[in-house]
């Protein structure tokens, strides 16, 4: 009986980790689609699609005339128990991806942090309605706290 107890405990821990791994990214299903943020300078779009059960991909872009100008590609990746938001921004960070780890992942909010990054240190997506969300970047820049919000509406 003593040898079975550690084996049972290990199996339950593995099952718990597997369940957590398989559900965090699924909580972000509401982000899939095409979102628009209309501004006085034009429209900013963000498009998300599901690649598989462990990865979603997104891109942020602006339409300038008939041209699509992509300025950011994003991966949302489940790696073991961790969910990562990995943006690659054109002409920033030597065009290398930056990893942000999920601090909160729920059916209505995703919060990612990287306290070592220059700006932003926090990226938040909040589902504000069936077809609306607010993306927000925040953190410290040049010693001052900053926050920028992007209310978006689903168009697809």
Secondary structure, DSSP 8 states (H G I E B T S, - for coil): -HHHHHHHHHHHHHHHHHHHHHHHGGGGGGG-EEEEEEETTEEEEEEEEEEETTEEEEEEEEEETTEEEEEEEEEEEEETTEEEEEEEETTSGGG--EEEEEEEE-SSEEEEE-TTSSS-SEEEEEEEETTEEEEEEEEEETTEEEEEEEEEEE--
